[in-house]
Amino acid sequence: MYVLADTKLGVEVLARPEYPDVTSTYYDLIFVRSDSNITSVKDMRGKRFAFVDRSTTAGFLLPIEYFHKMGIKNYQSYLKEIYYTGTHEDAVYDVLNRKADIGAAKNTVFERLASADIRITTEVRIIERSPDVPESGLAVRKDLDSAIKEKLKKSLFEMDKTAEGQRILREFVAREFIETRDEDYGPVYKYLREINLDPQTFDISKQ
C-alpha cells in the first residue's frame, strides 16, 4: 500500500501502469460461493472471512471500509473468524474450496484467475464492489537525486516506444506507464480517515 510506505518511510510515487483497457485503477471485490446464502452484510454475521494481508488496499483496507460504511464498527466480533491468506489468489481459492465463507481480493487478480479457471466463474459469486482506487505505483525515496528520478520516469514513460519495452509491458499486462502523484491516492487517505486508521501507527505485522 503506497499510503503506508509514504507515511512510514517518506517515499515519492513516480508512475503507475495503465492497462490495455486504458484504466490505471482497480477495485476490491467481496465474494462468496455461488451456493452460499450470503447476499449482504447482515448475512456475514458469524461467518469466516478471508482477507489477504493488512498491508494491502484491496485485500484489507477496502473491505474494512465496507464494514464501516455498513455500520459494522467492530468487524472482528461481528464475524466468527478472520484470517489472512497472504495472496489475493489464495483468498479466491479459499472461498472456492470452502475454507472461508467470504473473501476479498483485487479485481484484476480475480478476473485473471476466472479467465483461466471456469470454476471461479461458475462457483464464486461477487456480492460487493468497492469504488476505484489508483493502481499500485513505483515509489522512491524522496531524497533520491532528482536526475535519477527523471531518468527513471523517462525510461518508464518511453517503454512503449521500443520493441523490447513493449515485450516487457505485455508480460506486465500493461500498455504503458503514466505519471502519478501523491494526490492521486486521495481516496485511499480518505478511507483511512473514515475508519480512524492512522497509517503512522498502523502495525501491518499484527495478524
C-alpha positions in Angstrom: 0.0 0.0 0.0 1.6 3.2 -1.2 0.0 5.3 1.5 1.6 3.2 4.3 5.0 3.4 2.6 4.7 7.2 2.2 3.6 7.8 5.8 6.1 5.4 7.4 9.1 5.8 5.1 8.7 9.1 3.3 8.6 7.9 -0.3 7.6 9.7 -3.5 5.5 8.0 -6.2 6.6 8.4 -9.8 4.5 6.2 -12.1 1.9 3.5 -12.3 0.8 1.1 -15.0 -2.0 1.8 -17.4 -3.7 -1.4 -18.6 -4.7 -2.4 -22.1 -8.3 -1.2 -21.4 -6.8 2.3 -20.7 -7.6 2.1 -17.0 -5.0 2.7 -14.3 -7.2 1.8 -11.3 -8.5 -1.2 -9.6 -11.2 -2.1 -7.0 -11.9 -4.6 -4.3 -14.3 -7.5 -4.7 -16.1 -9.2 -1.9 -17.3 -12.7 -2.9 -18.8 -15.9 -1.7 -19.5 -19.3 -3.1 -22.4 -19.4 -5.6 -24.3 -21.8 -3.4 -23.9 -19.6 -0.3 -26.9 -17.9 1.3 -24.8 -14.8 2.0 -26.1 -11.9 -0.1 -25.4 -8.8 2.1 -23.5 -7.7 5.2 -26.3 -8.9 7.5 -25.7 -12.5 6.3 -22.0 -12.2 7.2 -22.5 -12.3 10.9 -20.8 -15.3 12.4 -19.1 -16.3 9.2 -15.4 -16.8 8.3 -13.7 -14.1 6.3 -10.5 -14.4 4.3 -8.5 -11.2 4.0 -5.3 -11.0 2.0 -2.9 -9.0 4.2 -3.0 -6.0 6.4 -0.7 -4.1 4.1 -3.0 -4.4 1.1 -5.6 -1.9 0.0 -8.0 -4.3 -1.8 -7.3 -7.2 0.5 -7.8 -5.4 3.8 -8.5 -1.6 3.8 -11.4 -1.5 1.3 -13.2 -4.5 2.9 -12.8 -2.8 6.3 -14.1 0.5 4.9 -17.1 -1.5 3.6 -18.0 -2.8 7.0 -17.6 0.7 8.4 -19.9 2.1 5.7 -22.5 -0.6 6.6 -22.5 0.4 10.2 -20.3 -2.5 11.5 -17.8 -0.8 13.8 -16.2 -4.0 15.1 -15.9 -6.4 12.2 -13.8 -8.8 14.2 -16.5 -9.5 16.7 -19.2 -9.4 14.0 -17.5 -12.3 12.2 -16.9 -15.7 13.6 -13.3 -15.7 12.4 -10.9 -13.7 10.2 -7.6 -14.8 8.8 -5.0 -13.6 6.2 -4.2 -15.7 3.2 -1.1 -13.8 2.1 -2.1 -13.6 -1.6 -5.2 -12.4 -3.5 -5.1 -15.7 -5.4 -5.4 -17.7 -2.1 -8.3 -15.6 -0.9 -10.2 -16.5 -4.1 -9.4 -20.2 -3.9 -10.1 -20.4 -0.1 -13.6 -19.4 -0.8 -13.9 -21.6 -3.9 -12.7 -24.6 -1.8 -14.9 -23.8 1.2 -12.1 -22.9 3.6 -13.7 -19.5 4.0 -17.3 -18.3 3.7 -16.3 -14.9 2.4 -13.3 -13.4 0.8 -11.9 -10.1 -0.6 -9.4 -9.6 -3.4 -8.2 -7.3 -6.1 -10.5 -7.4 -9.2 -7.6 -7.7 -11.6 -6.4 -10.9 -9.9 -9.9 -12.3 -9.6 -10.5 -11.7 -13.3 -7.2 -13.2 -14.3 -8.0 -16.4 -12.3 -11.5 -16.5 -13.6 -10.3 -16.4 -17.2 -8.2 -19.5 -16.6 -10.4 -21.5 -14.2 -14.1 -21.8 -15.2 -14.9 -23.0 -11.6 -14.4 -19.4 -10.4 -16.8 -18.1 -12.9 -19.5 -20.7 -12.1 -18.9 -21.4 -8.4 -18.0 -18.0 -7.0 -20.4 -15.0 -6.7 -19.4 -11.4 -6.3 -21.6 -9.6 -3.8 -19.8 -6.2 -3.3 -17.5 -3.9 -5.4 -15.6 -1.0 -3.9 -15.0 2.3 -5.6 -11.9 2.6 -7.9 -8.5 3.4 -6.4 -5.3 4.2 -8.2 -3.1 1.2 -9.2 0.0 0.4 -7.2 2.8 2.8 -8.2 6.6 2.8 -8.4 7.9 4.9 -5.4 11.4 6.0 -4.5 13.0 7.8 -1.6 12.0 11.5 -1.5 15.7 12.5 -1.1 16.8 10.5 -4.2 18.7 12.7 -6.6 16.3 14.4 -8.9 18.3 13.5 -12.0 17.9 9.8 -11.2 14.1 10.3 -10.7 13.8 11.9 -14.1 15.8 9.1 -15.7 13.5 6.5 -14.1 10.4 8.3 -15.3 11.8 8.8 -18.8 12.6 5.1 -19.1 9.1 4.1 -17.9 7.2 6.6 -19.9 9.0 5.7 -23.1 8.9 2.0 -22.6 6.1 1.5 -25.1 8.1 3.1 -27.9 10.5 0.2 -28.3 10.0 -3.5 -29.2 11.8 -4.7 -26.1 9.8 -2.3 -23.9 6.6 -3.4 -25.5 7.5 -7.0 -24.7 8.1 -6.2 -21.1 4.8 -4.3 -20.9 3.0 -7.3 -22.3 4.4 -9.5 -19.6 3.3 -6.9 -17.1 -0.1 -6.8 -18.7 0.1 -3.1 -19.2 0.1 -0.8 -22.3 2.3 2.0 -20.7 3.3 3.7 -17.5 1.7 7.1 -16.6 2.8 9.9 -14.4 1.5 9.6 -10.8 1.4 11.9 -7.9 0.7 11.6 -4.2 -2.7 13.4 -4.6 -3.9 10.6 -6.9 -4.1 8.4 -3.8 -6.5 10.9 -2.1 -9.4 8.3 -2.0 -7.2 5.9 0.0 -6.2 8.6 2.5 -10.0 9.4 2.8 -10.9 5.8 3.6 -8.2 5.7 6.3 -9.7 8.8 7.9 -13.2 7.3 7.7 -12.2 4.2 9.6 -9.9 6.1 12.0 -6.8 4.2 11.0 -3.6 6.2 11.4 -1.1 4.8 8.9 1.8 6.2 11.1 1.0 3.9 13.9 -0.7 1.1 12.0 1.1 -2.3 12.6 1.0 -4.3 9.4 2.5 -7.3 11.2 -0.4 -7.8 13.6 -2.5 -10.7 12.4 
